[in-house]
Amino acid sequence: MNPELKKSIDELIASNKVVVFMKGNRQFPMCGFSNTVVQILNVMDVPYHTVNILEDDAIRSGMKEYSQWPTFPQVYINGDFFGGCDIMIEAYQSGELKEQLEIALNS
Ligand SMILES: N[C@@H](CCC(=O)N[C@@H](CS)C(=O)NCC(=O)O)C(=O)O
């Protein structure tokens, strides 16, 4: 992929403990899956950064390649790809998400 784009994604996920690449933003999610992830993170009460992939086609296609994941939302925690909506729901219910967020935010 474009090395400039890769570098800017690298920097974005390195400088924010939690990043959500999503459709819309936290105030106005433009898709039910993205909305679910926003609701989960709001309940967890953690700081997170969102990127609206609908505003940038290069990011939209670039993130699919970068994450090797075909859909949005895409959640990064502590620099690592964590998952999409289904994985977030599962991890929220099992307690795994709380654990990972605690590790990330305390590191
Ligand atoms: N099962 C997926 C659901 C997400 C999904 O299906 N997203 C679709 C519709 S919003 C998507 O991003 N499609 C690719 C695209 O729009 O570029 C998950 O767990 O996140």
The ligand as a MOL file (V3000), in Angstrom:
LIG
                    3D

  0  0  0     0  0            999 V3000
M  V30 BEGIN CTAB
M  V30 COUNTS 20 19 0 0 0
M  V30 BEGIN ATOM
M  V30 1 N -19.6410 -8.7310 11.1400 0
M  V30 2 C -19.0220 -7.4270 10.9580 0
M  V30 3 C -20.0870 -6.4290 10.5600 0
M  V30 4 C -19.5280 -5.1770 9.9080 0
M  V30 5 C -19.9470 -5.0510 8.4500 0
M  V30 6 O -20.5290 -5.9950 7.8720 0
M  V30 7 N -19.6160 -3.8940 7.8510 0
M  V30 8 C -19.9140 -3.6780 6.4390 0
M  V30 9 C -21.1580 -2.8130 6.3010 0
M  V30 10 S -21.1440 -1.3480 7.2940 0
M  V30 11 C -18.6980 -3.0290 5.7710 0
M  V30 12 O -17.9000 -2.3610 6.3920 0
M  V30 13 N -18.5340 -3.2800 4.4500 0
M  V30 14 C -17.3640 -2.8180 3.7010 0
M  V30 15 C -17.4340 -1.3910 3.2940 0
M  V30 16 O -18.4830 -0.7390 3.4500 0
M  V30 17 O -16.4240 -0.8820 2.7890 0
M  V30 18 C -18.3390 -6.9990 12.2670 0
M  V30 19 O -18.3300 -7.7900 13.2100 0
M  V30 20 O -17.8220 -5.8760 12.3720 0
M  V30 END ATOM
M  V30 BEGIN BOND
M  V30 1 1 1 2
M  V30 2 1 2 3
M  V30 3 1 2 18
M  V30 4 1 3 4
M  V30 5 1 4 5
M  V30 6 2 5 6
M  V30 7 1 5 7
M  V30 8 1 7 8
M  V30 9 1 8 9
M  V30 10 1 8 11
M  V30 11 1 9 10
M  V30 12 2 11 12
M  V30 13 1 11 13
M  V30 14 1 13 14
M  V30 15 1 14 15
M  V30 16 2 15 16
M  V30 17 1 15 17
M  V30 18 2 18 19
M  V30 19 1 18 20
M  V30 END BOND
M  V30 END CTAB
M  END
